[in-house]
Amino acid sequence: MVLLRNAFKVAACVSGCALAAKLQDDITLRKVHALTGGEQKNFDEHFPRGKWDDNWDFRSPEFLLNSKKYSEASDEEKKKMKEDVKSKATRNIILIRHGQYHLDSDTKNLTPLGMFHLRSSSALLFHVLDKYKIWK
């Protein structure tokens, strides 16, 4: 009986501490919410994005030019200098997600519908990329 009473005391103490922590957390949350004006933030405010870096591949003409020669050149020469260093390459990024997989098997291979998606997307990709003559 004494053991049961002690267990109740410990349980009451733990419950009281948990309740106090929860109330304290709620009060802190309300204070923070009050300081922000009570308005909800959108995705960009929670996860700010930087400005897009146009020179992500370090091939921007402004950075490839000799700054001393460029500053001394005439407008026509500047235009020609920019055209000379401008990249002629084209970058194509193709993202493909295939269809369904058997998730319950050990091999996790494609279902028949997944195989159909695979074949149809690869045929479409071959047809689209054929104009670039990558395959030959």
C-alpha positions as CSV (number, residue, x, y, z in Angstrom):
1,M,0.0,0.0,0.0
2,V,2.9,2.3,0.9
3,L,4.5,1.5,-2.5
4,L,1.3,2.4,-4.3
5,R,1.0,5.7,-2.5
6,N,4.6,6.6,-3.4
7,A,3.9,5.7,-7.0
8,F,0.8,8.0,-7.0
9,K,3.0,10.8,-5.5
10,V,5.6,10.4,-8.2
11,A,3.0,10.3,-11.0
12,A,1.3,13.4,-9.6
13,C,4.7,15.2,-9.4
14,V,5.6,14.2,-13.0
15,S,2.1,15.2,-14.3
16,G,2.4,18.6,-12.5
17,C,5.8,19.2,-14.0
18,A,4.6,18.3,-17.5
19,L,1.5,20.5,-17.1
20,A,3.7,23.4,-15.9
21,A,6.1,23.0,-18.8
22,K,3.2,22.9,-21.3
23,L,1.6,26.1,-19.8
24,Q,5.0,27.9,-19.8
25,D,5.5,26.8,-23.4
26,D,2.0,28.1,-24.4
27,I,2.7,31.5,-22.6
28,T,6.0,31.8,-24.4
29,L,4.4,31.0,-27.7
30,R,1.6,33.6,-27.1
31,K,4.2,36.2,-26.3
32,V,6.2,35.4,-29.5
33,H,3.0,35.4,-31.5
34,A,2.0,38.8,-30.0
35,L,5.4,40.3,-30.9
36,T,5.0,39.3,-34.5
37,G,1.7,41.1,-34.8
38,G,-0.4,37.9,-34.7
39,E,-0.2,37.4,-38.4
40,Q,0.7,34.2,-40.1
41,K,3.7,34.1,-42.3
42,N,3.8,32.7,-45.8
43,F,6.3,30.1,-47.0
44,D,8.8,32.7,-48.3
45,E,9.0,34.5,-44.9
46,H,9.7,31.2,-43.1
47,F,12.2,30.0,-45.8
48,P,13.6,33.0,-47.5
49,R,15.1,32.5,-50.9
50,G,18.0,34.4,-52.3
51,K,18.0,36.1,-55.6
52,W,18.8,33.7,-58.5
53,D,22.5,33.7,-59.4
54,D,22.6,34.2,-63.2
55,N,26.3,33.3,-63.1
56,W,25.7,29.9,-61.6
57,D,28.0,28.2,-64.1
58,F,30.6,31.0,-64.1
59,R,30.1,31.6,-67.8
60,S,28.5,35.0,-67.6
61,P,30.2,37.3,-70.2
62,E,30.7,40.2,-67.7
63,F,32.9,37.9,-65.6
64,L,34.9,36.5,-68.5
65,L,35.9,39.8,-70.0
66,N,39.2,41.5,-69.3
67,S,37.9,44.5,-67.3
68,K,40.8,46.8,-68.2
69,K,40.4,46.3,-71.9
70,Y,36.6,46.4,-71.7
71,S,36.6,49.8,-69.9
72,E,38.9,51.2,-72.6
73,A,37.0,49.9,-75.6
74,S,34.4,51.7,-77.6
75,D,30.7,50.7,-77.5
76,E,31.0,48.6,-80.7
77,E,34.1,46.9,-79.5
78,K,32.4,46.2,-76.1
79,K,29.5,44.6,-77.9
80,K,31.9,42.4,-80.0
81,M,33.9,41.4,-76.9
82,K,30.7,40.3,-75.2
83,E,29.6,38.3,-78.2
84,D,33.0,36.6,-78.4
85,V,32.9,35.3,-74.8
86,K,29.2,34.5,-74.7
87,S,28.6,30.8,-74.3
88,K,27.1,29.0,-77.3
89,A,26.3,25.8,-75.3
90,T,22.7,24.8,-74.6
91,R,21.9,22.9,-71.4
92,N,18.9,20.7,-71.3
93,I,17.9,19.2,-68.0
94,I,15.4,16.4,-68.2
95,L,13.9,15.0,-65.1
96,I,12.0,11.7,-65.4
97,R,10.1,9.8,-62.7
98,H,9.0,6.4,-63.6
99,G,5.7,4.8,-62.5
100,Q,4.7,2.4,-59.8
101,Y,7.0,0.0,-58.0
102,H,6.3,-3.2,-55.9
103,L,7.0,-1.7,-52.5
104,D,6.3,-4.9,-50.6
105,S,8.9,-7.1,-52.4
106,D,12.6,-7.2,-51.6
107,T,13.6,-6.2,-55.1
108,K,11.2,-3.3,-55.4
109,N,10.9,-3.7,-59.1
110,L,8.4,-2.0,-61.5
111,T,4.8,-3.1,-61.7
112,P,3.3,-3.7,-65.2
113,L,2.0,-0.2,-65.1
114,G,5.4,1.1,-64.2
115,M,7.0,-0.8,-67.1
116,F,4.4,0.8,-69.4
117,H,5.4,4.2,-68.1
118,L,9.0,3.4,-68.6
119,R,8.6,2.3,-72.2
120,S,6.3,5.2,-73.1
121,S,8.5,7.9,-71.5
122,S,11.7,6.5,-73.0
123,A,10.0,6.4,-76.5
124,L,8.9,10.0,-76.0
125,L,12.3,11.1,-74.8
126,F,14.0,9.4,-77.8
127,H,11.6,11.1,-80.2
128,V,12.1,14.5,-78.6
129,L,15.9,14.3,-78.4
130,D,16.2,12.9,-81.9
131,K,16.4,16.4,-83.3
132,Y,19.6,17.0,-81.3
133,K,21.3,13.9,-82.8
134,I,22.6,12.7,-79.5
135,W,22.2,9.1,-80.4
136,K,24.4,9.1,-83.5
